[in-house]
Amino acid sequence: MVIEFVGDAQKADLQAGGTKAWINNETQWSQTFTKVLQQMGYDGVRVHVGNYKDLEVLIFNPSKLVVIGTFVA
């Protein structure tokens, strides 16, 4: 699987050390990646995997989550 970052996520990945850093210490990479995105003003990330229709949303601090509507599939 190839992981591709776009926009600010790409910048955060590079600041966290990129693929090599992720392979060497996934926990440290993840903490740095998250910290950089938070410093950029993000409260979470949306992860879309390949051509799959599913996606995952990761909220860095769930206490900041505010529901403003409902989703009907």
PQR file of N, CA, C, O and H, with PARSE charges and radii, in Angstrom:
ATOM      1  N   MET A   1       0.840  -1.163   0.000 -0.4000 1.5000
ATOM      2  CA  MET A   1       0.000   0.000   0.000 -0.0000 2.0000
ATOM      3  C   MET A   1       0.894   1.238   0.000  0.5500 1.7000
ATOM      4  O   MET A   1       1.894   1.293   0.716 -0.5500 1.4000
ATOM      5  N   VAL A   2       0.530   2.210  -0.797 -0.4000 1.5000
ATOM      6  CA  VAL A   2       1.251   3.467  -0.870 -0.0000 2.0000
ATOM      7  C   VAL A   2       0.452   4.515  -0.111  0.5500 1.7000
ATOM      8  O   VAL A   2      -0.746   4.680  -0.339 -0.5500 1.4000
ATOM      9  H   VAL A   2      -0.282   2.165  -1.379  0.4000 1.0000
ATOM     10  N   ILE A   3       1.117   5.216   0.783 -0.4000 1.5000
ATOM     11  CA  ILE A   3       0.457   6.275   1.539 -0.0000 2.0000
ATOM     12  C   ILE A   3       0.818   7.601   0.885  0.5500 1.7000
ATOM     13  O   ILE A   3       1.991   7.911   0.677 -0.5500 1.4000
ATOM     14  H   ILE A   3       2.091   5.082   0.968  0.4000 1.0000
ATOM     15  N   GLU A   4      -0.207   8.373   0.566 -0.4000 1.5000
ATOM     16  CA  GLU A   4       0.002   9.664  -0.079 -0.0000 2.0000
ATOM     17  C   GLU A   4      -0.642  10.753   0.768  0.5500 1.7000
ATOM     18  O   GLU A   4      -1.822  10.673   1.107 -0.5500 1.4000
ATOM     19  H   GLU A   4      -1.160   8.122   0.734  0.4000 1.0000
ATOM     20  N   PHE A   5       0.132  11.754   1.101 -0.4000 1.5000
ATOM     21  CA  PHE A   5      -0.379  12.891   1.854 -0.0000 2.0000
ATOM     22  C   PHE A   5      -0.556  14.063   0.903  0.5500 1.7000
ATOM     23  O   PHE A   5       0.204  14.218  -0.053 -0.5500 1.4000
ATOM     24  H   PHE A   5       1.091  11.819   0.826  0.4000 1.0000
ATOM     25  N   VAL A   6      -1.552  14.879   1.167 -0.4000 1.5000
ATOM     26  CA  VAL A   6      -1.773  16.069   0.342 -0.0000 2.0000
ATOM     27  C   VAL A   6      -1.856  17.298   1.240  0.5500 1.7000
ATOM     28  O   VAL A   6      -2.201  17.202   2.418 -0.5500 1.4000
ATOM     29  H   VAL A   6      -2.169  14.753   1.944  0.4000 1.0000
ATOM     30  N   GLY A   7      -1.533  18.450   0.666 -0.4000 1.5000
ATOM     31  CA  GLY A   7      -1.658  19.716   1.372 -0.0000 2.0000
ATOM     32  C   GLY A   7      -0.873  19.773   2.665  0.5500 1.7000
ATOM     33  O   GLY A   7       0.295  19.389   2.717 -0.5500 1.4000
ATOM     34  H   GLY A   7      -1.253  18.528  -0.291  0.4000 1.0000
ATOM     35  N   ASP A   8      -1.530  20.257   3.710 -0.4000 1.5000
ATOM     36  CA  ASP A   8      -0.872  20.416   5.002 -0.0000 2.0000
ATOM     37  C   ASP A   8      -0.461  19.081   5.608  0.5500 1.7000
ATOM     38  O   ASP A   8       0.511  19.026   6.361 -0.5500 1.4000
ATOM     39  H   ASP A   8      -2.479  20.569   3.667  0.4000 1.0000
ATOM     40  N   ALA A   9      -1.177  18.007   5.297 -0.4000 1.5000
ATOM     41  CA  ALA A   9      -0.789  16.692   5.807 -0.0000 2.0000
ATOM     42  C   ALA A   9       0.568  16.292   5.245  0.5500 1.7000
ATOM     43  O   ALA A   9       1.361  15.645   5.928 -0.5500 1.4000
ATOM     44  H   ALA A   9      -1.967  18.052   4.685  0.4000 1.0000
ATOM     45  N   GLN A  10       0.833  16.675   4.009 -0.4000 1.5000
ATOM     46  CA  GLN A  10       2.143  16.387   3.418 -0.0000 2.0000
ATOM     47  C   GLN A  10       3.238  17.169   4.150  0.5500 1.7000
ATOM     48  O   GLN A  10       4.319  16.639   4.407 -0.5500 1.4000
ATOM     49  H   GLN A  10       0.189  17.201   3.454  0.4000 1.0000
ATOM     50  N   LYS A  11       2.954  18.422   4.479 -0.4000 1.5000
ATOM     51  CA  LYS A  11       3.915  19.234   5.229 -0.0000 2.0000
ATOM     52  C   LYS A  11       4.162  18.631   6.611  0.5500 1.7000
ATOM     53  O   LYS A  11       5.303  18.577   7.070 -0.5500 1.4000
ATOM     54  H   LYS A  11       2.076  18.853   4.270  0.4000 1.0000
ATOM     55  N   ALA A  12       3.098  18.177   7.274 -0.4000 1.5000
ATOM     56  CA  ALA A  12       3.227  17.580   8.599 -0.0000 2.0000
ATOM     57  C   ALA A  12       4.028  16.281   8.528  0.5500 1.7000
ATOM     58  O   ALA A  12       4.841  16.004   9.410 -0.5500 1.4000
ATOM     59  H   ALA A  12       2.171  18.220   6.902  0.4000 1.0000
ATOM     60  N   ASP A  13       3.802  15.485   7.482 -0.4000 1.5000
ATOM     61  CA  ASP A  13       4.557  14.245   7.308 -0.0000 2.0000
ATOM     62  C   ASP A  13       6.045  14.547   7.166  0.5500 1.7000
ATOM     63  O   ASP A  13       6.878  13.888   7.788 -0.5500 1.4000
ATOM     64  H   ASP A  13       3.142  15.710   6.766  0.4000 1.0000
ATOM     65  N   LEU A  14       6.372  15.526   6.362 -0.4000 1.5000
ATOM     66  CA  LEU A  14       7.782  15.888   6.169 -0.0000 2.0000
ATOM     67  C   LEU A  14       8.408  16.387   7.468  0.5500 1.7000
ATOM     68  O   LEU A  14       9.549  16.043   7.777 -0.5500 1.4000
ATOM     69  H   LEU A  14       5.696  16.061   5.857  0.4000 1.0000
ATOM     70  N   GLN A  15       7.678  17.187   8.224 -0.4000 1.5000
ATOM     71  CA  GLN A  15       8.205  17.687   9.498 -0.0000 2.0000
ATOM     72  C   GLN A  15       8.358  16.564  10.522  0.5500 1.7000
ATOM     73  O   GLN A  15       9.209  16.635  11.409 -0.5500 1.4000
ATOM     74  H   GLN A  15       6.751  17.466   7.973  0.4000 1.0000
ATOM     75  N   ALA A  16       7.531  15.534  10.393 -0.4000 1.5000
ATOM     76  CA  ALA A  16       7.622  14.385  11.299 -0.0000 2.0000
ATOM     77  C   ALA A  16       8.730  13.419  10.877  0.5500 1.7000
ATOM     78  O   ALA A  16       9.041  12.478  11.608 -0.5500 1.4000
ATOM     79  H   ALA A  16       6.840  15.477   9.673  0.4000 1.0000
ATOM     80  N   GLY A  17       9.322  13.642   9.714 -0.4000 1.5000
ATOM     81  CA  GLY A  17      10.431  12.799   9.275 -0.0000 2.0000
ATOM     82  C   GLY A  17      10.127  11.905   8.106  0.5500 1.7000
ATOM     83  O   GLY A  17      11.011  11.192   7.630 -0.5500 1.4000
ATOM     84  H   GLY A  17       9.069  14.406   9.120  0.4000 1.0000
ATOM     85  N   GLY A  18       8.891  11.923   7.624 -0.4000 1.5000
ATOM     86  CA  GLY A  18       8.527  11.137   6.451 -0.0000 2.0000
ATOM     87  C   GLY A  18       8.507   9.639   6.698  0.5500 1.7000
ATOM     88  O   GLY A  18       8.466   9.179   7.839 -0.5500 1.4000
ATOM     89  H   GLY A  18       8.173  12.503   8.010  0.4000 1.0000
ATOM     90  N   THR A  19       8.538   8.893   5.614 -0.4000 1.5000
ATOM     91  CA  THR A  19       8.406   7.437   5.660 -0.0000 2.0000
ATOM     92  C   THR A  19       9.465   6.773   6.528  0.5500 1.7000
ATOM     93  O   THR A  19       9.161   5.853   7.287 -0.5500 1.4000
ATOM     94  H   THR A  19       8.572   9.266   4.687  0.4000 1.0000
ATOM     95  N   LYS A  20      10.697   7.231   6.419 -0.4000 1.5000
ATOM     96  CA  LYS A  20      11.778   6.622   7.200 -0.0000 2.0000
ATOM     97  C   LYS A  20      11.511   6.752   8.697  0.5500 1.7000
ATOM     98  O   LYS A  20      11.689   5.791   9.446 -0.5500 1.4000
ATOM     99  H   LYS A  20      10.944   7.978   5.802  0.4000 1.0000
ATOM    100  N   ALA A  21      11.084   7.936   9.135 -0.4000 1.5000
ATOM    101  CA  ALA A  21      10.776   8.143  10.550 -0.0000 2.0000
ATOM    102  C   ALA A  21       9.612   7.264  10.990  0.5500 1.7000
ATOM    103  O   ALA A  21       9.618   6.721  12.095 -0.5500 1.4000
ATOM    104  H   ALA A  21      10.940   8.717   8.527  0.4000 1.0000
ATOM    105  N   TRP A  22       8.612   7.125  10.117 -0.4000 1.5000
ATOM    106  CA  TRP A  22       7.459   6.286  10.440 -0.0000 2.0000
ATOM    107  C   TRP A  22       7.882   4.832  10.625  0.5500 1.7000
ATOM    108  O   TRP A  22       7.427   4.159  11.549 -0.5500 1.4000
ATOM    109  H   TRP A  22       8.607   7.566   9.220  0.4000 1.0000
ATOM    110  N   ILE A  23       8.749   4.355   9.746 -0.4000 1.5000
ATOM    111  CA  ILE A  23       9.227   2.969   9.831 -0.0000 2.0000
ATOM    112  C   ILE A  23      10.071   2.771  11.091  0.5500 1.7000
ATOM    113  O   ILE A  23       9.947   1.748  11.765 -0.5500 1.4000
ATOM    114  H   ILE A  23       9.119   4.901   8.995  0.4000 1.0000
ATOM    115  N   ASN A  24      10.920   3.736  11.410 -0.4000 1.5000
ATOM    116  CA  ASN A  24      11.819   3.605  12.564 -0.0000 2.0000
ATOM    117  C   ASN A  24      11.100   3.703  13.900  0.5500 1.7000
ATOM    118  O   ASN A  24      11.459   2.999  14.844 -0.5500 1.4000
ATOM    119  H   ASN A  24      11.021   4.567  10.862  0.4000 1.0000
ATOM    120  N   ASN A  25      10.090   4.564  13.998 -0.4000 1.5000
ATOM    121  CA  ASN A  25       9.386   4.745  15.268 -0.0000 2.0000
ATOM    122  C   ASN A  25       8.005   5.331  14.988  0.5500 1.7000
ATOM    123  O   ASN A  25       7.817   6.548  15.001 -0.5500 1.4000
ATOM    124  H   ASN A  25       9.799   5.136  13.232  0.4000 1.0000
ATOM    125  N   GLU A  26       7.055   4.454  14.738 -0.4000 1.5000
ATOM    126  CA  GLU A  26       5.705   4.877  14.360 -0.0000 2.0000
ATOM    127  C   GLU A  26       5.063   5.764  15.422  0.5500 1.7000
ATOM    128  O   GLU A  26       4.375   6.728  15.088 -0.5500 1.4000
ATOM    129  H   GLU A  26       7.207   3.466  14.728  0.4000 1.0000
ATOM    130  N   THR A  27       5.278   5.448  16.687 -0.4000 1.5000
ATOM    131  CA  THR A  27       4.676   6.228  17.768 -0.0000 2.0000
ATOM    132  C   THR A  27       5.205   7.659  17.772  0.5500 1.7000
ATOM    133  O   THR A  27       4.428   8.610  17.865 -0.5500 1.4000
ATOM    134  H   THR A  27       5.837   4.665  16.958  0.4000 1.0000
ATOM    135  N   GLN A  28       6.528   7.814  17.671 -0.4000 1.5000
ATOM    136  CA  GLN A  28       7.110   9.158  17.658 -0.0000 2.0000
ATOM    137  C   GLN A  28       6.661   9.937  16.425  0.5500 1.7000
ATOM    138  O   GLN A  28       6.341  11.122  16.517 -0.5500 1.4000
ATOM    139  H   GLN A  28       7.158   7.042  17.595  0.4000 1.0000
ATOM    140  N   TRP A  29       6.638   9.264  15.261 -0.4000 1.5000
ATOM    141  CA  TRP A  29       6.188   9.916  14.032 -0.0000 2.0000
ATOM    142  C   TRP A  29       4.752  10.411  14.206  0.5500 1.7000
ATOM    143  O   TRP A  29       4.439  11.553  13.868 -0.5500 1.4000
ATOM    144  H   TRP A  29       6.898   8.301  15.186  0.4000 1.0000
ATOM    145  N   SER A  30       3.884   9.548  14.734 -0.4000 1.5000
ATOM    146  CA  SER A  30       2.466   9.879  14.898 -0.0000 2.0000
ATOM    147  C   SER A  30       2.281  11.072  15.833  0.5500 1.7000
ATOM    148  O   SER A  30       1.471  11.958  15.558 -0.5500 1.4000
ATOM    149  H   SER A  30       4.138   8.620  15.008  0.4000 1.0000
ATOM    150  N   GLN A  31       3.023  11.098  16.925 -0.4000 1.5000
ATOM    151  CA  GLN A  31       2.915  12.203  17.872 -0.0000 2.0000
ATOM    152  C   GLN A  31       3.361  13.520  17.229  0.5500 1.7000
ATOM    153  O   GLN A  31       2.723  14.556  17.417 -0.5500 1.4000
ATOM    154  H   GLN A  31       3.681  10.378  17.148  0.4000 1.0000
ATOM    155  N   THR A  32       4.449  13.475  16.477 -0.4000 1.5000
ATOM    156  CA  THR A  32       4.943  14.680  15.815 -0.0000 2.0000
ATOM    157  C   THR A  32       3.987  15.129  14.722  0.5500 1.7000
ATOM    158  O   THR A  32       3.690  16.318  14.605 -0.5500 1.4000
ATOM    159  H   THR A  32       4.968  12.634  16.324  0.4000 1.0000
ATOM    160  N   PHE A  33       3.501  14.182  13.918 -0.4000 1.5000
ATOM    161  CA  PHE A  33       2.545  14.470  12.846 -0.0000 2.0000
ATOM    162  C   PHE A  33       1.309  15.169  13.408  0.5500 1.7000
ATOM    163  O   PHE A  33       0.860  16.180  12.870 -0.5500 1.4000
ATOM    164  H   PHE A  33       3.741  13.217  14.013  0.4000 1.0000
ATOM    165  N   THR A  34       0.761  14.621  14.497 -0.4000 1.5000
ATOM    166  CA  THR A  34      -0.424  15.188  15.134 -0.0000 2.0000
ATOM    167  C   THR A  34      -0.130  16.579  15.693  0.5500 1.7000
ATOM    168  O   THR A  34      -0.924  17.502  15.513 -0.5500 1.4000
ATOM    169  H   THR A  34       1.125  13.799  14.935  0.4000 1.0000
ATOM    170  N   LYS A  35       1.006  16.729  16.369 -0.4000 1.5000
ATOM    171  CA  LYS A  35       1.383  18.018  16.961 -0.0000 2.0000
ATOM    172  C   LYS A  35       1.504  19.099  15.889  0.5500 1.7000
ATOM    173  O   LYS A  35       1.028  20.219  16.076 -0.5500 1.4000
ATOM    174  H   LYS A  35       1.652  15.979  16.515  0.4000 1.0000
ATOM    175  N   VAL A  36       2.136  18.766  14.778 -0.4000 1.5000
ATOM    176  CA  VAL A  36       2.302  19.738  13.690 -0.0000 2.0000
ATOM    177  C   VAL A  36       0.940  20.158  13.137  0.5500 1.7000
ATOM    178  O   VAL A  36       0.700  21.346  12.919 -0.5500 1.4000
ATOM    179  H   VAL A  36       2.523  17.856  14.626  0.4000 1.0000
ATOM    180  N   LEU A  37       0.046  19.188  12.909 -0.4000 1.5000
ATOM    181  CA  LEU A  37      -1.285  19.531  12.392 -0.0000 2.0000
ATOM    182  C   LEU A  37      -2.063  20.384  13.384  0.5500 1.7000
ATOM    183  O   LEU A  37      -2.769  21.311  12.986 -0.5500 1.4000
ATOM    184  H   LEU A  37       0.242  18.224  13.087  0.4000 1.0000
ATOM    185  N   GLN A  38      -1.941  20.081  14.662 -0.4000 1.5000
ATOM    186  CA  GLN A  38      -2.617  20.895  15.677 -0.0000 2.0000
ATOM    187  C   GLN A  38      -2.067  22.320  15.677  0.5500 1.7000
ATOM    188  O   GLN A  38      -2.828  23.275  15.825 -0.5500 1.4000
ATOM    189  H   GLN A  38      -1.367  19.328  14.985  0.4000 1.0000
ATOM    190  N   GLN A  39      -0.758  22.470  15.513 -0.4000 1.5000
ATOM    191  CA  GLN A  39      -0.154  23.797  15.457 -0.0000 2.0000
ATOM    192  C   GLN A  39      -0.634  24.567  14.226  0.5500 1.7000
ATOM    193  O   GLN A  39      -0.666  25.798  14.232 -0.5500 1.4000
ATOM    194  H   GLN A  39      -0.140  21.694  15.393  0.4000 1.0000
ATOM    195  N   MET A  40      -1.007  23.839  13.173 -0.4000 1.5000
ATOM    196  CA  MET A  40      -1.545  24.464  11.966 -0.0000 2.0000
ATOM    197  C   MET A  40      -3.016  24.827  12.129  0.5500 1.7000
ATOM    198  O   MET A  40      -3.596  25.479  11.260 -0.5500 1.4000
ATOM    199  H   MET A  40      -0.981  22.839  13.168  0.4000 1.0000
ATOM    200  N   GLY A  41      -3.629  24.404  13.250 -0.4000 1.5000
ATOM    201  CA  GLY A  41      -5.014  24.758  13.525 -0.0000 2.0000
ATOM    202  C   GLY A  41      -6.024  23.653  13.273  0.5500 1.7000
ATOM    203  O   GLY A  41      -7.230  23.895  13.341 -0.5500 1.4000
ATOM    204  H   GLY A  41      -3.158  23.874  13.955  0.4000 1.0000
ATOM    205  N   TYR A  42      -5.560  22.452  12.984 -0.4000 1.5000
ATOM    206  CA  TYR A  42      -6.478  21.349  12.710 -0.0000 2.0000
ATOM    207  C   TYR A  42      -6.904  20.661  13.996  0.5500 1.7000
ATOM    208  O   TYR A  42      -6.117  20.531  14.934 -0.5500 1.4000
ATOM    209  H   TYR A  42      -4.581  22.256  12.928  0.4000 1.0000
ATOM    210  N   ASP A  43      -8.162  20.219  14.032 -0.4000 1.5000
ATOM    211  CA  ASP A  43      -8.704  19.470  15.163 -0.0000 2.0000
ATOM    212  C   ASP A  43      -8.747  17.974  14.883  0.5500 1.7000
ATOM    213  O   ASP A  43      -9.064  17.183  15.772 -0.5500 1.4000
ATOM    214  H   ASP A  43      -8.802  20.325  13.271  0.4000 1.0000
ATOM    215  N   GLY A  44      -8.429  17.584  13.654 -0.4000 1.5000
ATOM    216  CA  GLY A  44      -8.450  16.171  13.289 -0.0000 2.0000
ATOM    217  C   GLY A  44      -8.076  15.996  11.833  0.5500 1.7000
ATOM    218  O   GLY A  44      -7.735  16.956  11.141 -0.5500 1.4000
ATOM    219  H   GLY A  44      -8.172  18.227  12.932  0.4000 1.0000
ATOM    220  N   VAL A  45      -8.145  14.750  11.376 -0.4000 1.5000
ATOM    221  CA  VAL A  45      -7.834  14.440   9.983 -0.0000 2.0000
ATOM    222  C   VAL A  45      -8.871  13.485   9.414  0.5500 1.7000
ATOM    223  O   VAL A  45      -9.521  12.736  10.144 -0.5500 1.4000
ATOM    224  H   VAL A  45      -8.422  13.970  11.937  0.4000 1.0000
ATOM    225  N   ARG A  46      -9.009  13.530   8.113 -0.4000 1.5000
ATOM    226  CA  ARG A  46      -9.872  12.586   7.402 -0.0000 2.0000
ATOM    227  C   ARG A  46      -8.955  11.699   6.565  0.5500 1.7000
ATOM    228  O   ARG A  46      -8.138  12.189   5.786 -0.5500 1.4000
ATOM    229  H   ARG A  46      -8.481  14.138   7.521  0.4000 1.0000
ATOM    230  N   VAL A  47      -9.102  10.399   6.737 -0.4000 1.5000
ATOM    231  CA  VAL A  47      -8.259   9.445   6.035 -0.0000 2.0000
ATOM    232  C   VAL A  47      -9.097   8.731   4.986  0.5500 1.7000
ATOM    233  O   VAL A  47     -10.108   8.106   5.307 -0.5500 1.4000
ATOM    234  H   VAL A  47      -9.766  10.001   7.371  0.4000 1.0000
ATOM    235  N   HIS A  48      -8.674   8.826   3.741 -0.4000 1.5000
ATOM    236  CA  HIS A  48      -9.351   8.146   2.642 -0.0000 2.0000
ATOM    237  C   HIS A  48      -8.359   7.139   2.068  0.5500 1.7000
ATOM    238  O   HIS A  48      -7.241   7.506   1.707 -0.5500 1.4000
ATOM    239  H   HIS A  48      -7.853   9.333   3.481  0.4000 1.0000
ATOM    240  N   VAL A  49      -8.756   5.886   1.983 -0.4000 1.5000
ATOM    241  CA  VAL A  49      -7.858   4.822   1.540 -0.0000 2.0000
ATOM    242  C   VAL A  49      -8.185   4.413   0.109  0.5500 1.7000
ATOM    243  O   VAL A  49      -9.240   3.843  -0.170 -0.5500 1.4000
ATOM    244  H   VAL A  49      -9.665   5.588   2.276  0.4000 1.0000
ATOM    245  N   GLY A  50      -7.256   4.719  -0.787 -0.4000 1.5000
ATOM    246  CA  GLY A  50      -7.356   4.276  -2.178 -0.0000 2.0000
ATOM    247  C   GLY A  50      -8.688   4.568  -2.820  0.5500 1.7000
ATOM    248  O   GLY A  50      -9.244   5.656  -2.674 -0.5500 1.4000
ATOM    249  H   GLY A  50      -6.399   5.182  -0.560  0.4000 1.0000
ATOM    250  N   ASN A  51      -9.193   3.574  -3.537 -0.4000 1.5000
ATOM    251  CA  ASN A  51     -10.460   3.707  -4.252 -0.0000 2.0000
ATOM    252  C   ASN A  51     -11.658   3.245  -3.434  0.5500 1.7000
ATOM    253  O   ASN A  51     -12.771   3.165  -3.954 -0.5500 1.4000
ATOM    254  H   ASN A  51      -8.741   2.690  -3.655  0.4000 1.0000
ATOM    255  N   TYR A  52     -11.439   2.940  -2.156 -0.4000 1.5000
ATOM    256  CA  TYR A  52     -12.545   2.500  -1.317 -0.0000 2.0000
ATOM    257  C   TYR A  52     -13.454   3.678  -0.994  0.5500 1.7000
ATOM    258  O   TYR A  52     -12.982   4.804  -0.836 -0.5500 1.4000
ATOM    259  H   TYR A  52     -10.535   3.005  -1.733  0.4000 1.0000
ATOM    260  N   LYS A  53     -14.739   3.425  -0.897 -0.4000 1.5000
ATOM    261  CA  LYS A  53     -15.678   4.509  -0.609 -0.0000 2.0000
ATOM    262  C   LYS A  53     -15.649   4.900   0.866  0.5500 1.7000
ATOM    263  O   LYS A  53     -16.089   5.990   1.229 -0.5500 1.4000
ATOM    264  H   LYS A  53     -15.122   2.510  -1.026  0.4000 1.0000
ATOM    265  N   ASP A  54     -15.134   4.019   1.711 -0.4000 1.5000
ATOM    266  CA  ASP A  54     -15.084   4.299   3.143 -0.0000 2.0000
ATOM    267  C   ASP A  54     -13.960   5.279   3.459  0.5500 1.7000
ATOM    268  O   ASP A  54     -12.973   5.378   2.730 -0.5500 1.4000
ATOM    269  H   ASP A  54     -14.776   3.133   1.416  0.4000 1.0000
ATOM    270  N   LEU A  55     -14.134   5.991   4.548 -0.4000 1.5000
ATOM    271  CA  LEU A  55     -13.077   6.852   5.037 -0.0000 2.0000
ATOM    272  C   LEU A  55     -13.135   6.856   6.550  0.5500 1.7000
ATOM    273  O   LEU A  55     -14.118   6.422   7.151 -0.5500 1.4000
ATOM    274  H   LEU A  55     -14.936   5.910   5.140  0.4000 1.0000
ATOM    275  N   GLU A  56     -12.081   7.346   7.149 -0.4000 1.5000
ATOM    276  CA  GLU A  56     -12.000   7.398   8.599 -0.0000 2.0000
ATOM    277  C   GLU A  56     -11.712   8.833   9.007  0.5500 1.7000
ATOM    278  O   GLU A  56     -10.919   9.524   8.367 -0.5500 1.4000
ATOM    279  H   GLU A  56     -11.282   7.699   6.661  0.4000 1.0000
ATOM    280  N   VAL A  57     -12.358   9.273  10.068 -0.4000 1.5000
ATOM    281  CA  VAL A  57     -12.117  10.605  10.597 -0.0000 2.0000
ATOM    282  C   VAL A  57     -11.504  10.430  11.979  0.5500 1.7000
ATOM    283  O   VAL A  57     -12.046   9.721  12.828 -0.5500 1.4000
ATOM    284  H   VAL A  57     -13.002   8.712  10.588  0.4000 1.0000
ATOM    285  N   LEU A  58     -10.380  11.079  12.191 -0.4000 1.5000
ATOM    286  CA  LEU A  58      -9.673  11.023  13.465 -0.0000 2.0000
ATOM    287  C   LEU A  58      -9.741  12.388  14.125  0.5500 1.7000
ATOM    288  O   LEU A  58      -9.261  13.373  13.564 -0.5500 1.4000
ATOM    289  H   LEU A  58      -9.940  11.655  11.502  0.4000 1.0000
ATOM    290  N   ILE A  59     -10.330  12.455  15.303 -0.4000 1.5000
ATOM    291  CA  ILE A  59     -10.434  13.706  16.050 -0.0000 2.0000
ATOM    292  C   ILE A  59      -9.335  13.704  17.106  0.5500 1.7000
ATOM    293  O   ILE A  59      -9.256  12.779  17.913 -0.5500 1.4000
ATOM    294  H   ILE A  59     -10.720  11.654  15.759  0.4000 1.0000
ATOM    295  N   PHE A  60      -8.488  14.731  17.108 -0.4000 1.5000
ATOM    296  CA  PHE A  60      -7.376  14.782  18.050 -0.0000 2.0000
ATOM    297  C   PHE A  60      -7.847  14.954  19.488  0.5500 1.7000
ATOM    298  O   PHE A  60      -7.281  14.355  20.403 -0.5500 1.4000
ATOM    299  H   PHE A  60      -8.552  15.483  16.452  0.4000 1.0000
ATOM    300  N   ASN A  61      -8.875  15.765  19.692 -0.4000 1.5000
ATOM    301  CA  ASN A  61      -9.392  16.015  21.026 -0.0000 2.0000
ATOM    302  C   ASN A  61     -10.918  15.921  20.967  0.5500 1.7000
ATOM    303  O   ASN A  61     -11.585  16.898  20.628 -0.5500 1.4000
ATOM    304  H   ASN A  61      -9.334  16.251  18.949  0.4000 1.0000
ATOM    305  N   PRO A  62     -11.474  14.746  21.294 -0.5600 1.5000
ATOM    306  CA  PRO A  62     -12.923  14.539  21.173  0.2800 2.0000
ATOM    307  C   PRO A  62     -13.774  15.535  21.970  0.5500 1.7000
ATOM    308  O   PRO A  62     -14.940  15.745  21.633 -0.5500 1.4000
ATOM    309  N   SER A  63     -13.219  16.146  23.012 -0.4000 1.5000
ATOM    310  CA  SER A  63     -14.011  17.105  23.786 -0.0000 2.0000
ATOM    311  C   SER A  63     -14.324  18.362  22.961  0.5500 1.7000
ATOM    312  O   SER A  63     -15.214  19.128  23.331 -0.5500 1.4000
ATOM    313  H   SER A  63     -12.272  15.975  23.285  0.4000 1.0000
ATOM    314  N   LYS A  64     -13.607  18.585  21.852 -0.4000 1.5000
ATOM    315  CA  LYS A  64     -13.871  19.725  20.979 -0.0000 2.0000
ATOM    316  C   LYS A  64     -14.924  19.416  19.918  0.5500 1.7000
ATOM    317  O   LYS A  64     -15.347  20.312  19.187 -0.5500 1.4000
ATOM    318  H   LYS A  64     -12.884  17.963  21.552  0.4000 1.0000
ATOM    319  N   LEU A  65     -15.347  18.169  19.828 -0.4000 1.5000
ATOM    320  CA  LEU A  65     -16.292  17.744  18.803 -0.0000 2.0000
ATOM    321  C   LEU A  65     -17.670  18.328  19.066  0.5500 1.7000
ATOM    322  O   LEU A  65     -18.221  18.188  20.158 -0.5500 1.4000
ATOM    323  H   LEU A  65     -15.004  17.441  20.421  0.4000 1.0000
ATOM    324  N   VAL A  66     -18.215  18.981  18.057 -0.4000 1.5000
ATOM    325  CA  VAL A  66     -19.549  19.559  18.158 -0.0000 2.0000
ATOM    326  C   VAL A  66     -20.363  19.020  16.981  0.5500 1.7000
ATOM    327  O   VAL A  66     -19.949  19.162  15.830 -0.5500 1.4000
ATOM    328  H   VAL A  66     -17.767  19.095  17.170  0.4000 1.0000
ATOM    329  N   VAL A  67     -21.493  18.413  17.252 -0.4000 1.5000
ATOM    330  CA  VAL A  67     -22.361  17.893  16.200 -0.0000 2.0000
ATOM    331  C   VAL A  67     -23.305  19.014  15.790  0.5500 1.7000
ATOM    332  O   VAL A  67     -24.032  19.572  16.611 -0.5500 1.4000
ATOM    333  H   VAL A  67     -21.829  18.297  18.186  0.4000 1.0000
ATOM    334  N   ILE A  68     -23.274  19.333  14.478 -0.4000 1.5000
ATOM    335  CA  ILE A  68     -24.120  20.434  14.011 -0.0000 2.0000
ATOM    336  C   ILE A  68     -25.232  19.957  13.092  0.5500 1.7000
ATOM    337  O   ILE A  68     -26.001  20.769  12.578 -0.5500 1.4000
ATOM    338  H   ILE A  68     -22.683  18.879  13.811  0.4000 1.0000
ATOM    339  N   GLY A  69     -25.325  18.659  12.881 -0.4000 1.5000
ATOM    340  CA  GLY A  69     -26.365  18.117  12.037 -0.0000 2.0000
ATOM    341  C   GLY A  69     -26.326  16.603  12.095  0.5500 1.7000
ATOM    342  O   GLY A  69     -25.530  16.017  12.829 -0.5500 1.4000
ATOM    343  H   GLY A  69     -24.701  17.999  13.298  0.4000 1.0000
ATOM    344  N   THR A  70     -27.176  15.988  11.329 -0.4000 1.5000
ATOM    345  CA  THR A  70     -27.198  14.529  11.294 -0.0000 2.0000
ATOM    346  C   THR A  70     -26.871  14.061   9.882  0.5500 1.7000
ATOM    347  O   THR A  70     -27.102  14.775   8.907 -0.5500 1.4000
ATOM    348  H   THR A  70     -27.822  16.464  10.732  0.4000 1.0000
ATOM    349  N   PHE A  71     -26.341  12.879   9.793 -0.4000 1.5000
ATOM    350  CA  PHE A  71     -25.983  12.293   8.517 -0.0000 2.0000
ATOM    351  C   PHE A  71     -26.893  11.102   8.241  0.5500 1.7000
ATOM    352  O   PHE A  71     -27.039  10.220   9.087 -0.5500 1.4000
ATOM    353  H   PHE A  71     -26.153  12.299  10.585  0.4000 1.0000
ATOM    354  N   VAL A  72     -27.488  11.077   7.090 -0.4000 1.5000
ATOM    355  CA  VAL A  72     -28.341   9.955   6.707 -0.0000 2.0000
ATOM    356  C   VAL A  72     -27.720   9.325   5.459  0.5500 1.7000
ATOM    357  O   VAL A  72     -27.534   9.981   4.434 -0.5500 1.4000
ATOM    358  H   VAL A  72     -27.369  11.793   6.403  0.4000 1.0000
ATOM    359  N   ALA A  73     -27.408   8.047   5.579 -0.4000 1.5000
ATOM    360  CA  ALA A  73     -26.765   7.350   4.440 -0.0000 2.0000
ATOM    361  C   ALA A  73     -27.804   6.847   3.474  0.5500 1.7000
ATOM    362  O   ALA A  73     -27.461   6.239   2.460 -0.5500 1.4000
ATOM    363  H   ALA A  73     -27.559   7.514   6.412  0.4000 1.0000
TER
END
